[in-house]
Structure formats: structure tokens, C-alpha cells
Amino acid sequence: MDNYGQVVSSNASALATNKVLRNTYTLLSMTLLFSAAMAGVAMAMQLSHGAALGAMIGAIVLVWFVLPKFENSAAGLFVVFAFTGLMGLSLGPMLSYYLAFPGGADLVMTALGGTGVIFLGLSGYVLTTRKDFSFLGGFLFVGFLVVLGAAIANIFFAIPALSLAISAAVILIMSGFILFDTSRIIHGGETNYLRATVGLYLNIHNLFVHLLHLLSFFAGDD
Amino acid sequence: MDTWMKVVSAAFLGVMLIFIWPTAMHWMKNGPKGTKKDWQGAIIPLAAMVGFVILLIMLVKK
């Protein structure tokens, strides 16, 4: 009887985990499409860099202060779409800048495709091996703090080599966060699909932005 | 970049740093520690990713 109880409990836990995973990937694909559409809107409206910065700050404020209040209700979905919409808007001026260069469209598409391959490859690795990557947490968060500090300094110093190093580090850290976040979902460390979606969305967003920066530098456009 | 945008961007990143600090410290102190085997399991996909990025760079390099 005890064994039966353990099997039922284990099956219920696996079903709950699969549900979180399915909901996360469904919402993630929808929000990525919405974000791309909003980036298109921002480009069509020729949004300024100042407005893009405002959109990004608004998006982060939504995630930090509004989402925690609604993360267990249907209203949380609207917050997630508002957040990804604002993040998409913030991409507009940057994409317009890169697309203005000769071969810029190829560069953007290469960065987009590269981001997709990295995300699918790393997620596929975690889902196939089912390894627990929660031990990466301390390393990734501290690495991200160091990168943030370097990014603040480089806003004023504007050293191209440091900017390149920051982009390379962000690509590595976001790839680590993809392993970490996916592993947390499948091992029950993250049970809220709205939070899981926002986490993975931020990983993909940062990965794309910094991969584009890195590629444009080597292509001679930056 | 205009000076006001530099200041706002730096302030934004600074606030982000302050917000993430407690989470980072929590994971540093209380997060699970990986064994040598765990780290090897993480290095393989990350090394493959680095190789892929280098391939992309070689593709776009003029």
C-alpha cells in the first residue's frame, strides 16, 4: 500500500512538472511572437533611443513590482504580455540601427537564428539528460553582478574591448541561465509558469541582443 | 549617447544590481554545490555553445 502511495505521488508530481513545462513553452512562444511584432511597431514608428530606454525600465518595473502581485491569477498573463511587449518595443531602435548597415538584415537574421539554435540546443540537452543544474545558481548570479558592474563603468568609459568582453560574458551567463532555469522547471524548483516564462524570455532577449552586438563587431558594423 | 541617457542607464543598472544582490548572496551561501562530475556535465553544452558562436563569427567576418 505504501509503494502504491509513493507511485501515485510520484506520478502526480511528474504530471504537475510536465504541465508547468508545457504551459511555459506555449506562453514563451506566444510572448516571443508578440515581442517581435512590437519590435516591428517600434521600428515603423521610428521610436527614439530614449523611449526605448523608458520601455525597458517600464518592463522591469512590471516584473519586479506588478507580476509578484498577480503571478497566481489570470491577470498575470496580461502582465507578462505587457512586459514582453515593452521589451519588444525597446528592441526597435537597436534593430533599426543594425538594419541600416549594408548586410544588416543578414546579421540580424544570423543572430536570431543563432539565438534559436542555442536556446533549443541547451533546453534539449537539459530535457534529454534531466541533469540538475541548480548548482550553477551562485556562479551565474555572481557572474551577472560582475557584468552589471562592468556595464555601468563602460557606459561612461565606452571602451570597445570591454564592451565586447561584456557581450561575450553575457552570452555565456545567459546560456548558463537557460540550463539553470530549464533544470529548475523539470526538477520542481519553479512551479509557476508565468515566472518561468519571464525568466526564459529574459535569457533569450539578452542572448539575442549581445550575440547581435558580438557578430556586428566582427562583421565590422559596430 | 546623450549625457542624460548615460545617467539614467547607469542608475537603472545600479538599481538592478542592488535588487539582484540579495538573490546572488542567497544562492552563493545556500545554493547546492556541484561535484566535479556536475561541472563536467555543464561544461560540455557550454563549450558546444562557445564553438557555435565562434562558427557564427567566422561566417559573418569580412
Interface residues (C-beta under 8 A of the other chain):
Chain A: H49 G50 L53 M56 I57 I60 W64 D106 L107 T110 G114 V117 I118 G121 L122 Y125 T129 K131 D132 F133 S134 F135 L136 G137 G138 L140 F141 V142 F144 L145 L148 G149 A151 I152 I155 F156 I171 L172 S175 G176 L179 L211 L214 L215 F218 A219 G220
Chain B: M1 D2 M5 K6 V8 S9 A10 F12 L13 G14 M16 L17 F19 I20 W21 T23 A24 W27 M28 G31 P32 K33 G34 D38 W39 G41 A42 P45 L46 A48 M49 V50 F52 V53 L56 I57 L59 V60 K61 K62
